[in-house]
Amino acid sequence: MKQLRLLIVGVLLFGIANAQDRSPLSIPQLLAKLGSTHNDTARLRLLLTLADSYIMKPGEEKTDLDSALLLVSQVQKATPADPHRTGICYLLTSKILREKGRPDSGRKYSLIAAEILGREGQTPDWAFACAEVAHCYELFDVHEDSLRIAWYYKALPVFESTGRKVDFAATLDALGNAIGHLDPAASIPVLQRALAADRALGPNNDLRGIYTLLATEYNRAGDPVNAIYYGLEAVRLEEKRPQMDAASVAAYNHLGLVYYSQGDLKEAISCLRRARDLSYRLDTADIHMLTYSLAKFLMDDHQYIPAISAIRESIKIRPALAPGDSFFQANSFCEYYLHTNRVDSARPYAERLIHLQKERKPDDGILKVSSIALLDYFLASGQYESVRKYGHDMLTWAAHHGDALAAGVAYRQLSKADSSLGDYLAAMNEYQSSIDILDSVRNARDARQIASLKLQYDLEKKDKDILSLTHNQQLSNLALHQAGLTRNFIIAGSVLLLILLGVAINRYRLKQRSNRQLSHLLSEKDVLLTEKEWLLKEIHHRVKNNLQIGISLLNLQSYHIENEKAQSAIRQSRNRMYAMSLIHQRLYQADNLRTIDMQQYVAQLIESIADSYASEKEIDFQLAVQPLGLDVEHALPIGLILNETITNSLKYAFPDRRKGHISIILDTTDHHITLSVADNGVGAPAGFELHRDHSMGMQLIDILVQQLDGSIQMENQHGLAITIQFPRPNAPAFRNPSVNRRYFADDQPAAIP
């Protein structure tokens, strides 16, 4: 509880105690600006701003605080005679020491800062120094809480009069929290004023902290209705946030404490589990404290195994314990073993509690919790004199803090001890006192629960009455409205019915006529489309036949020519014509007249070229062609390019009938198509340049590449490789189950060795 109240204070006061307005620049930006600033006054101002940024950096580390302290020292050495800047340096030093966990040392510097800055009057810088002094006092100490409150009261009117609304609201939050340690009822008006100030900052201001404080103080002041209301408001705001933080942990924890104080263990355990899980995820410092509270609630609900498992899990996750964590850990294990009737196992933890109690101040709230566990242990182990000692100490503590429940528990345990020691009169009186006190506490709690239930009932009844009245009024208005409309509808409906009937008959006749015309047009369209498709196929068929006639004539001519060069020229011309005729053949044989299946086309073309050189060469062709459909304008140039490049490889790459490999790859992406033809032959002669070659084949390739708006590259290593890339047209891809195929070789594609 104590650590979580400290957590709320840290969340609420994140923006307080800035001796200067926070810079909108980040630390790297400030460092860059510092490097480019040569004016001494401006540099000193930037050094202080940078130091403050290091201090207020979320999740700052020791190195950040050391850097801030070094920057403050530089400013102090540079301007020892400037009282204002000296005061600011003392104020920043106090903040650094407080962030390092040395609030007592920090308070010395903040007091000096307040004294120096106070010479200039009640300025905002002086108010920041006053707030910093307040932060350095210890919480949960009656004397130091009183001093903390006094310093907040000094800063508050300055922030209000100078229009610093954010600092004014944050100081009110902190003031209400400090007053709540001494008098919860007195803190509520201050916190309500703080809530109004927080709301005045705009709809985006975070109200979770102030709602959580109000829930806590209303609960401690005995007002469960408002406690639950503000606790639920804090959680409601929390659930709207995209990301959890430390304030989320505090919101769920304090709502759980409110439910626990009202006896609702189920809701209390649910809220504490949510707070504990968030603490695990965020790795906050209050993991153990939340776990001990959850374990306490579980043990009160007789869930002993889950309680002790939760504690052991938290120790495993974070072995290091703060002093307060050690206290509550010993207390939890002691209570667990006592609940499970293992007094000997509880003894080392009870001894640990006795030792830790000696280190606490007499009015520390932790003493109440540990004393209850020790009283249970002393009774269970038969140490009745120790029960008397700790019971009377607890009565003194309860009287000082006005804690009736603690007094009732002390009297009850004293009664048991005195009864065991034979002092029955004292035992009877103590028992009667415990009954009276616990009954009054129980009655007060029952009264609060009855008031809470009555308020909920009244609110629900009021809502139902309002809903019923609204519903009846709506029904009456609807009946009157319907009566007026009915008359108008009857008159207008009769007229409209006649008009609609005439319109419907007319539309029906028009629709019948339109349907007849549309049906006739569709039938004519189907006939025209069929005729067009037949004509296109006939054209492709005749073009293919004409090309085949030309190929046959070239074949006949080659039989009567003995000149090898002439025969080679005829064979090349024949292959070119075959590449073109094959496209027209594919088109008139296919159902789709727009695109060519490039897998089948390339395979058939390579087979034809290979057959024409089969008697002269022993070549292995390797194909890797992706499923692709292209129109005639792109398929025909690709076929001619393949014919020229493969013919070139067959003629020149493998002299003396040597064996070899030719690889053909047709690859496609979303935007480009790449054609690659590579052989492992002798390669091009030294000094060969593709664009300077004036042979017909190379000139034809260059023209065809330009027609495709593409580019061509040649590699002359371990054979010749020609790669052509051009933009992909908007044509649908074929879904052919055969993706890559090889011919005249193995079943898997392979690179040219």
GIDA-V697835 format. One record per residue. N is the residue number from 1. PHI is phi in radians with two decimals (none if undefined). OMEGA is omega in radians with two decimals (* if undefined). NEAR is the number of other C-alpha atoms within 8 Angstrom. Layout:
n=<N N>
phi=<PHI PHI>
omega=<OMEGA OMEGA>
near=<NEAR NEAR>
This chain:
n=<1 2 3 4 5 6 7 8 9 10 11 12 13 14 15 16 17 18 19 20 21 22 23 24 25 26 27 28 29 30 31 32 33 34 35 36 37 38 39 40 41 42 43 44 45 46 47 48 49 50 51 52 53 54 55 56 57 58 59 60 61 62 63 64 65 66 67 68 69 70 71 72 73 74 75 76 77 78 79 80 81 82 83 84 85 86 87 88 89 90 91 92 93 94 95 96 97 98 99 100 101 102 103 104 105 106 107 108 109 110 111 112 113 114 115 116 117 118 119 120 121 122 123 124 125 126 127 128 129 130 131 132 133 134 135 136 137 138 139 140 141 142 143 144 145 146 147 148 149 150 151 152 153 154 155 156 157 158 159 160 161 162 163 164 165 166 167 168 169 170 171 172 173 174 175 176 177 178 179 180 181 182 183 184 185 186 187 188 189 190 191 192 193 194 195 196 197 198 199 200 201 202 203 204 205 206 207 208 209 210 211 212 213 214 215 216 217 218 219 220 221 222 223 224 225 226 227 228 229 230 231 232 233 234 235 236 237 238 239 240 241 242 243 244 245 246 247 248 249 250 251 252 253 254 255 256 257 258 259 260 261 262 263 264 265 266 267 268 269 270 271 272 273 274 275 276 277 278 279 280 281 282 283 284 285 286 287 288 289 290 291 292 293 294 295 296 297 298 299 300 301 302 303 304 305 306 307 308 309 310 311 312 313 314 315 316 317 318 319 320 321 322 323 324 325 326 327 328 329 330 331 332 333 334 335 336 337 338 339 340 341 342 343 344 345 346 347 348 349 350 351 352 353 354 355 356 357 358 359 360 361 362 363 364 365 366 367 368 369 370 371 372 373 374 375 376 377 378 379 380 381 382 383 384 385 386 387 388 389 390 391 392 393 394 395 396 397 398 399 400 401 402 403 404 405 406 407 408 409 410 411 412 413 414 415 416 417 418 419 420 421 422 423 424 425 426 427 428 429 430 431 432 433 434 435 436 437 438 439 440 441 442 443 444 445 446 447 448 449 450 451 452 453 454 455 456 457 458 459 460 461 462 463 464 465 466 467 468 469 470 471 472 473 474 475 476 477 478 479 480 481 482 483 484 485 486 487 488 489 490 491 492 493 494 495 496 497 498 499 500 501 502 503 504 505 506 507 508 509 510 511 512 513 514 515 516 517 518 519 520 521 522 523 524 525 526 527 528 529 530 531 532 533 534 535 536 537 538 539 540 541 542 543 544 545 546 547 548 549 550 551 552 553 554 555 556 557 558 559 560 561 562 563 564 565 566 567 568 569 570 571 572 573 574 575 576 577 578 579 580 581 582 583 584 585 586 587 588 589 590 591 592 593 594 595 596 597 598 599 600 601 602 603 604 605 606 607 608 609 610 611 612 613 614 615 616 617 618 619 620 621 622 623 624 625 626 627 628 629 630 631 632 633 634 635 636 637 638 639 640 641 642 643 644 645 646 647 648 649 650 651 652 653 654 655 656 657 658 659 660 661 662 663 664 665 666 667 668 669 670 671 672 673 674 675 676 677 678 679 680 681 682 683 684 685 686 687 688 689 690 691 692 693 694 695 696 697 698 699 700 701 702 703 704 705 706 707 708 709 710 711 712 713 714 715 716 717 718 719 720 721 722 723 724 725 726 727 728 729 730 731 732 733 734 735 736 737 738 739 740 741 742 743 744 745 746 747 748 749 750 751 752 753>
phi=<none -1.14 -1.13 -1.29 -1.15 -1.11 -1.08 -1.11 -1.04 -1.08 -1.18 -1.20 -1.80 -1.06 -1.68 -1.55 1.26 -1.41 -1.30 -2.37 -1.10 -1.11 -1.35 -1.28 -1.45 -1.38 -1.07 -1.05 -1.18 -1.13 -1.11 -1.13 -1.16 -1.11 -1.17 -1.75 -1.77 -1.99 -1.26 -1.09 -1.11 -1.13 -1.15 -1.12 -1.12 -1.17 -1.07 -1.18 -1.10 -1.15 -1.07 -1.12 -1.15 -1.11 -1.16 -1.56 -1.11 -1.04 1.16 -1.11 -1.89 -1.05 -1.13 -1.12 -1.19 -1.14 -1.11 -1.10 -1.13 -1.14 -1.13 -1.11 -1.10 -1.07 -1.15 -1.13 -1.23 -1.32 -2.32 -1.20 -1.67 -1.65 -1.16 -1.12 -1.16 -1.11 -1.07 -1.10 -1.10 -1.09 -1.12 -1.13 -1.09 -1.08 -1.10 -1.10 -1.13 -1.15 -1.15 -1.44 1.51 -2.16 -1.15 -1.10 -1.19 -1.10 -1.09 -1.05 -1.26 -1.19 -1.13 -1.15 -1.07 -1.12 -1.20 -1.20 -1.23 -1.19 -1.15 -1.52 1.84 -1.47 -1.67 -1.01 -1.10 -1.13 -1.11 -1.08 -1.12 -1.08 -1.11 -1.16 -1.04 -1.06 -1.08 -1.44 -1.45 -1.35 -1.32 1.12 -2.08 -1.01 -1.14 -1.26 -1.10 -1.12 -1.16 -1.01 -1.05 -1.07 -1.23 -1.09 -1.12 -1.23 -1.35 -1.01 -1.15 -1.19 -1.07 -1.21 -1.26 -1.63 1.31 -1.54 -1.16 -1.13 -1.19 -1.11 -1.13 -1.15 -1.19 -1.08 -1.01 -1.16 -1.12 -1.06 -1.11 -1.18 -1.12 -1.06 -1.14 -1.70 -2.61 -0.99 -1.11 -1.25 -1.36 -1.12 -1.04 -1.15 -1.20 -1.14 -1.14 -1.14 -1.08 -1.09 -1.16 -1.15 -1.16 -1.19 -1.33 2.12 -1.19 -1.58 -1.24 -1.38 -1.78 -1.08 -1.12 -1.22 -1.10 -1.14 -1.10 -1.08 -1.05 -1.14 -1.26 -1.09 -1.15 -1.23 -1.52 1.47 -2.10 -1.18 -1.09 -1.17 -1.07 -1.19 -1.04 -1.25 -1.11 -1.19 -1.09 -1.10 -1.19 -1.05 -1.11 -1.12 -1.24 -1.47 -1.40 -1.27 -2.49 -1.43 -2.58 -1.08 -1.14 -1.12 -1.06 -1.09 -1.09 -1.18 -1.10 -1.24 -1.14 -1.09 -1.12 -1.12 -1.06 -1.12 -1.15 -1.63 1.47 -1.63 -1.16 -1.08 -1.20 -1.09 -1.14 -1.07 -1.15 -1.17 -1.12 -1.12 -1.13 -1.11 -1.12 -1.12 -1.12 -1.03 -1.16 -1.54 1.00 -1.46 -1.35 -1.79 -1.00 -1.14 -1.07 -1.11 -1.14 -1.15 -1.11 -1.07 -1.09 -1.06 -1.13 -1.13 -1.19 -1.10 -1.64 1.13 -1.78 -1.30 -1.14 -1.04 -1.13 -1.25 -1.14 -1.11 -1.13 -1.13 -1.13 -1.17 -1.16 -1.16 -1.25 -2.31 -1.13 -1.23 -2.10 -1.35 -0.96 -1.12 -1.12 -1.05 -1.08 -1.28 -1.14 -1.06 -1.09 -1.16 -1.16 -1.07 -1.11 -1.06 -1.20 -1.20 -1.10 -1.71 1.06 -2.08 -1.14 -1.10 -1.19 -1.37 -1.01 -1.07 -1.30 -1.15 -1.11 -1.10 -1.10 -1.06 -1.15 -1.21 -1.09 -1.17 -1.57 -1.69 -1.30 -1.05 -1.74 -1.21 -1.14 -1.13 -1.08 -1.09 -1.08 -1.23 -1.15 -1.07 -1.12 -1.18 -1.08 -1.08 -1.17 -1.09 -1.15 -1.15 -1.67 1.36 -1.63 -1.25 -1.14 -1.14 -1.08 -1.07 -1.07 -1.25 -1.17 -1.22 -1.09 -1.22 -1.11 -1.11 -1.11 -1.13 -1.14 -1.19 -1.78 1.16 -1.73 -1.16 -1.10 -1.09 -1.12 -1.08 -1.13 -1.09 -1.07 -1.13 -1.26 -1.10 -1.06 -1.15 -1.16 -1.13 -1.11 -1.21 -1.50 1.57 -1.58 -1.24 -1.14 -1.11 -1.10 -1.15 -1.10 -1.16 -1.13 -1.10 -1.09 -1.14 -1.07 -1.08 -1.19 -1.16 -1.13 -1.15 -1.12 -1.12 -1.11 -1.11 -1.16 -1.10 -1.10 -1.13 -1.15 -1.10 -1.10 -1.13 -1.13 -1.10 -1.09 -1.09 -1.10 -1.07 -1.13 -1.13 -1.11 -1.10 -1.09 -1.16 -1.10 -1.08 -1.13 -1.15 -1.10 -1.08 -1.13 -1.10 -1.09 -1.13 -1.15 -1.09 -1.08 -1.17 -1.11 -1.09 -1.12 -1.20 -1.09 -1.18 -1.24 -1.04 -1.07 -1.14 -1.17 -1.10 -1.18 -1.14 -1.13 -1.10 -1.12 -1.13 -1.07 -1.13 -1.11 -1.14 -1.09 -1.13 -1.11 -1.12 -1.10 -1.11 -1.13 -1.10 -1.13 -1.11 -1.16 -1.07 -1.14 -1.11 -1.13 -1.11 -1.15 -1.13 -1.08 -1.13 -1.14 -1.15 -1.13 -1.12 -1.10 -1.08 -1.12 -1.13 -1.12 -1.12 -1.11 -1.12 -1.12 -1.13 -1.10 -1.11 -1.12 -1.13 -1.09 -1.06 -1.13 -1.21 -1.07 -1.09 -1.13 -1.10 -1.15 -1.14 -1.09 -1.08 -1.10 -1.11 -1.09 -1.14 -1.09 -1.09 -1.12 -1.15 -1.21 -1.79 -2.05 -1.76 -1.19 -1.14 -1.11 -1.14 -1.08 -1.11 -1.11 -1.13 -1.11 -1.13 -1.11 -1.09 -1.14 -1.12 -1.13 -1.16 -1.05 -1.35 -1.19 -1.10 -1.12 -1.17 -1.13 -1.10 -1.22 -1.35 -1.53 -1.63 -1.30 -1.67 -1.52 -1.71 -2.26 -1.89 -1.30 -1.20 -1.08 -1.20 -1.11 -1.11 -1.07 -1.19 -1.15 -1.13 -1.06 -1.14 -1.13 -1.11 -1.11 -1.22 -2.01 -1.09 -1.34 -1.86 -2.29 -2.04 -2.05 -1.74 -1.69 -2.14 -2.01 -2.44 -2.03 -1.27 -1.06 -2.70 -1.97 -2.22 -1.38 -1.09 -1.07 -1.82 -1.19 -1.11 -1.04 -1.13 -1.10 -1.18 -1.11 -1.06 -1.07 -1.21 -1.22 -1.22 -1.06 -1.04 -1.14 -1.15 -1.38 -2.04 -1.42 -2.29 -1.24 1.04 0.97 -1.26 -1.32 -2.94 -2.22 -2.21 -1.88 -2.07 -2.16 -2.10 -2.04 -2.45 -2.14 -1.14 -2.12 -2.35 -2.10 -2.14 -1.99 -2.28 -2.17 -2.38 -2.27 -1.91 -1.46 -1.36 1.43 -1.37 -1.15 -1.03 1.43 -1.22 -2.21 -1.04 -1.34 -1.72 -1.37 -1.81 -1.21 -1.12 -1.05 -1.18 -1.14 -1.13 -1.05 -1.08 -1.13 -1.17 -1.12 -1.11 -1.08 -1.49 0.99 -1.95 -2.29 -2.26 -2.32 -2.23 -2.11 -2.08 -2.24 0.97 1.98 -1.91 -2.22 -2.00 -2.12 -2.12 -2.21 -2.55 -1.10 -1.38 -1.30 -1.42 -2.18 -1.21 -1.41 -1.31 -1.76 -1.62 -1.11 -1.61 -1.52 -2.16 -2.34 -2.09 -2.17 1.13 -2.65 -1.30 -1.61 -2.01 -1.18 -2.53 -1.32 -1.19 -1.19>
omega=<-3.11 -3.13 -3.12 3.02 3.06 3.13 3.13 3.12 3.13 3.13 -3.09 -2.99 -3.11 -3.10 -3.12 3.06 2.95 3.13 3.10 3.05 3.14 -3.13 3.08 -3.11 3.07 -3.13 3.08 3.12 3.10 3.12 3.12 3.13 3.12 -3.13 -3.12 -3.12 -3.10 3.09 -3.04 -3.12 3.14 3.13 3.14 3.12 3.12 3.11 3.13 3.11 3.13 3.10 3.13 3.12 3.08 -3.11 -3.04 3.12 3.13 -3.14 -3.08 -3.14 -3.11 -3.14 3.10 -3.13 3.09 3.10 3.12 -3.13 3.11 3.13 3.11 3.12 3.12 -3.14 -3.10 3.13 -3.08 -3.07 -3.12 -3.07 -3.13 -3.05 -3.11 -3.12 3.07 3.11 3.11 3.13 3.09 -3.14 3.12 3.10 3.10 3.14 3.14 -3.12 3.12 3.11 3.10 3.13 3.13 -3.06 3.14 3.11 3.13 -3.11 3.12 -3.13 -3.13 3.08 3.10 3.13 3.13 -3.13 -3.12 -3.09 3.11 3.10 3.13 -3.10 -3.11 -3.12 3.08 3.11 3.08 3.12 3.08 3.12 3.11 3.13 3.12 3.06 -3.14 -3.12 -3.02 3.08 -3.07 3.06 3.06 2.99 -2.99 -3.11 -3.09 3.04 3.12 3.11 3.11 -3.13 -3.11 -3.13 3.06 3.13 3.08 -3.06 -2.96 -3.09 3.13 3.10 -3.12 -3.07 -3.13 3.05 3.12 -2.97 -3.12 -3.13 3.10 -3.13 -3.12 3.12 3.05 3.09 -3.10 3.13 3.11 3.10 -3.14 3.12 -3.13 3.09 -3.09 -3.06 -3.09 -3.11 -3.13 -3.10 -3.01 3.09 3.12 -3.13 3.06 3.06 3.09 3.11 3.10 3.13 3.12 3.13 -3.13 -3.14 3.08 -3.07 -3.10 -3.13 -3.09 -3.11 -3.06 -3.09 -3.11 3.07 3.14 3.09 3.12 3.11 -3.13 -3.06 3.05 3.12 -3.14 3.12 3.09 3.12 -3.04 -3.10 3.12 3.13 -3.14 -3.13 -3.09 3.06 3.11 3.08 3.12 3.13 3.12 3.08 -3.12 -3.08 3.08 -3.06 3.13 -3.07 -3.14 3.07 -3.08 3.12 3.09 3.12 -3.11 -3.10 -3.13 -3.13 -3.06 3.03 3.08 3.12 3.10 3.11 -3.13 -3.13 3.10 3.09 -3.14 -3.05 -3.10 3.14 3.14 -3.14 3.13 -3.13 -3.13 3.09 3.13 3.13 -3.13 -3.14 3.09 3.14 3.05 -3.07 -3.09 -3.12 3.11 -3.05 -3.03 -3.13 -3.08 -3.10 3.10 -3.14 3.13 3.08 3.12 3.13 3.10 -3.13 3.14 3.13 3.05 3.10 3.11 3.06 -2.97 -3.11 3.07 -3.13 -3.08 3.08 3.12 3.14 -3.11 3.10 -3.14 3.11 3.13 -3.12 -3.14 -3.08 -3.08 -3.10 2.97 3.14 3.12 3.11 3.12 -3.13 -3.07 3.07 3.11 -3.13 -3.10 3.14 3.11 3.14 -3.13 -3.11 3.07 3.11 -3.12 3.03 3.06 -3.03 -3.13 3.11 -3.14 -3.02 -3.12 3.14 3.06 3.10 3.09 3.10 3.13 3.14 -3.11 3.13 -3.12 -3.11 -3.09 3.07 -3.03 -3.08 3.14 -3.12 3.13 -3.12 3.13 -3.09 -3.09 -3.13 3.09 3.12 -3.13 3.10 3.09 -3.12 -3.12 3.09 -3.10 -3.11 3.08 3.14 -2.97 3.09 3.08 3.07 3.13 -3.10 -3.07 3.10 3.11 3.06 3.14 3.07 3.11 3.13 -3.12 3.12 -3.13 -3.07 3.13 -3.10 -3.09 -3.12 3.11 3.11 3.13 3.11 3.14 3.12 -3.12 -3.14 3.07 3.12 3.13 -3.13 -3.13 3.08 3.13 3.13 3.10 3.12 -2.98 3.14 3.11 3.14 -3.13 3.14 -3.14 3.12 3.12 3.12 -3.14 3.12 -3.11 -3.08 -3.09 3.07 3.13 3.09 -3.14 3.13 3.12 3.13 3.11 3.13 3.11 3.13 3.11 3.12 3.13 3.13 3.14 3.12 3.12 3.12 -3.14 3.14 3.14 3.13 3.12 3.12 3.13 3.12 3.12 3.14 3.14 3.12 3.12 -3.13 3.14 3.12 3.12 3.12 3.13 3.12 -3.13 3.14 3.11 -3.13 -3.12 3.13 3.11 -3.12 -3.08 3.14 -3.13 -3.13 -3.12 -3.13 -3.10 -3.11 3.14 3.14 -3.11 -3.13 3.12 -3.14 -3.11 3.12 3.11 3.13 -3.12 3.13 3.14 -3.13 -3.14 3.13 3.12 -3.12 3.11 3.13 3.12 3.14 3.12 3.13 -3.13 3.12 3.12 3.14 -3.14 3.12 3.09 3.13 -3.14 3.13 -3.13 3.13 3.13 3.12 -3.13 -3.13 3.12 3.13 3.14 3.13 3.13 3.11 3.13 -3.13 -3.11 3.08 3.14 3.14 3.12 3.11 3.12 3.08 3.11 3.12 3.14 3.10 3.10 3.10 3.12 -3.13 -3.09 3.14 -3.08 -3.14 3.13 3.13 -3.06 -3.13 3.13 3.11 3.13 3.13 3.12 -3.13 3.12 3.12 3.13 3.14 3.12 3.14 3.13 3.12 3.14 -3.11 -3.13 3.11 3.14 3.08 -3.14 -3.08 -3.07 3.09 -3.06 3.07 -3.12 -3.09 -3.05 -3.01 3.12 3.02 -3.01 3.10 -3.11 -3.11 -3.12 -3.13 -3.12 3.13 -3.14 3.12 -3.12 -3.13 -3.13 3.13 -3.10 3.12 -3.02 -3.10 -3.06 -3.01 3.02 -2.98 3.08 3.13 3.12 -3.06 3.00 -3.05 3.11 3.04 -3.02 3.04 -3.14 3.07 -3.06 -3.10 3.12 -3.10 -3.09 3.08 3.13 3.12 3.13 3.11 3.11 -3.14 -3.08 -3.07 -3.13 3.09 3.11 3.13 -3.12 -3.09 -2.94 -3.00 -3.01 3.12 3.06 3.07 3.11 3.11 3.13 -3.14 3.00 -3.11 3.09 -3.13 3.02 -3.04 -3.12 3.00 -3.13 -3.00 -3.04 2.99 -3.10 3.08 -3.12 3.07 -3.06 3.07 3.08 -3.13 -3.04 3.13 -3.14 3.12 -3.13 3.12 -3.13 3.07 -3.00 -3.02 3.13 3.13 -3.04 3.09 -3.08 -3.11 -3.11 3.10 3.12 3.12 -3.11 3.14 -3.10 3.10 3.09 3.12 3.13 -3.06 -3.06 3.11 -3.09 3.11 3.14 3.03 -3.04 3.11 -3.11 -3.07 -3.11 3.09 3.11 -3.11 -3.14 3.12 3.13 -3.10 3.13 3.07 3.14 -3.13 -3.13 3.13 3.08 3.07 -3.10 -3.11 3.11 -3.04 -3.13 -3.14 3.07 -3.13 3.08 -3.14 -3.10 -3.13 -3.10 3.09 3.14 3.11 3.09 3.13 *>
near=<5 6 8 10 8 9 11 12 10 8 10 12 10 7 8 11 9 9 10 6 5 8 7 4 6 8 9 6 8 11 9 8 8 10 7 6 8 7 6 6 6 9 11 9 8 10 12 12 11 13 14 12 12 13 13 8 7 4 4 10 6 7 6 10 14 8 10 14 11 8 12 14 9 8 12 11 7 6 9 8 5 7 9 8 9 13 13 12 14 12 15 12 13 16 12 13 12 13 10 8 6 9 14 9 10 15 13 9 12 16 11 10 16 14 8 11 16 10 6 7 7 8 10 9 10 14 15 13 16 15 14 15 13 12 9 11 13 9 8 10 9 9 6 11 16 8 10 13 12 8 12 14 9 10 14 12 8 12 14 10 7 7 6 9 10 8 10 12 12 14 14 13 14 12 12 13 12 12 13 13 10 8 8 13 10 9 13 13 7 12 15 9 9 14 13 8 11 14 10 6 10 7 5 5 8 6 11 14 13 12 13 15 11 14 17 11 14 15 13 9 8 7 10 13 10 10 15 12 9 12 17 9 10 14 12 8 10 11 7 6 7 5 4 9 7 11 12 13 13 13 16 14 12 12 15 14 9 16 13 12 8 9 6 9 10 6 10 15 12 9 12 14 9 10 15 12 8 11 14 9 6 8 7 8 6 9 12 12 12 12 12 12 9 12 14 10 12 13 11 7 7 6 9 11 6 9 13 11 8 10 13 8 8 12 10 7 6 7 7 5 9 6 6 7 10 9 11 11 10 12 14 11 11 15 10 12 12 13 8 7 6 9 11 5 8 15 10 7 11 14 8 9 13 8 8 9 9 7 6 8 6 6 8 10 7 6 11 11 9 13 11 10 12 11 13 10 14 12 13 9 7 6 9 12 7 9 14 11 8 11 14 9 8 13 12 8 11 12 10 6 6 6 8 11 9 11 14 13 11 14 14 12 13 13 14 10 14 14 11 8 7 6 9 8 6 10 14 9 9 12 11 8 10 14 10 8 12 12 8 8 10 8 8 8 9 8 8 12 10 8 9 10 8 8 9 8 8 8 8 8 8 8 8 8 8 8 8 8 8 8 8 8 8 8 8 8 8 8 8 8 8 8 8 8 8 8 8 8 8 8 8 8 8 8 8 8 8 8 8 8 8 8 8 8 8 8 8 8 8 8 8 8 8 8 8 8 8 8 8 8 8 8 8 8 8 8 8 8 8 8 8 8 9 8 8 10 12 9 8 12 11 8 10 13 9 8 12 11 8 10 11 8 8 11 10 8 8 10 7 6 8 8 6 6 6 9 11 8 8 11 10 9 8 12 11 10 12 11 13 13 13 11 13 12 11 10 15 13 7 7 6 6 10 8 11 13 11 12 11 7 12 9 10 8 12 8 8 9 12 8 8 8 9 8 6 6 11 9 8 11 12 15 13 13 13 10 13 11 12 14 10 10 6 9 12 11 12 9 12 12 11 9 13 11 10 11 10 9 12 10 8 8 15 14 7 4 8 8 9 11 12 15 13 13 11 11 10 11 7 5 7 10 12 12 11 12 14 12 14 14 12 10 11 9 5 4 4 7 6 7 6 5 9 6 6 6 7 12 10 9 11 9 8 11 14 9 8 10 8 11 9 9 7 9 7 9 7 9 13 16 12 12 11 12 11 12 10 10 5 4 8 7 7 8 5 6 4 6 10 9 12 13 11 7 8 7 7 6 11 5 5 9 4>
